[in-house]
């Protein structure tokens, strides 16, 4: 979760031209549940189908390696949202 959040925040600083960014963490389903991580900015976003860099792919790969998911939604002029859902416990 830390590395996904770090990469998402680095992208906000490098690319988004955002004024605001919200980071949210929530645990759903108790101790054996899932960690929900959301990073959302109000920056420039990027168009659908644009070639993205290694950073976005690495966030998805990290989540998948842990048995979770990471989705990235961006709209030109309306910001970007990264949502990772990761399992907790063993």
ABEGO torsion letter per residue (X at the ends): XAAAAAAAAAAAAAAAGBABBBBBBBBBGEAABBBBBBBBBABAEBBBGBBBBAAAAAAAAAAAAAGBBBBBBBBBGAEBBBBBBBBBEX
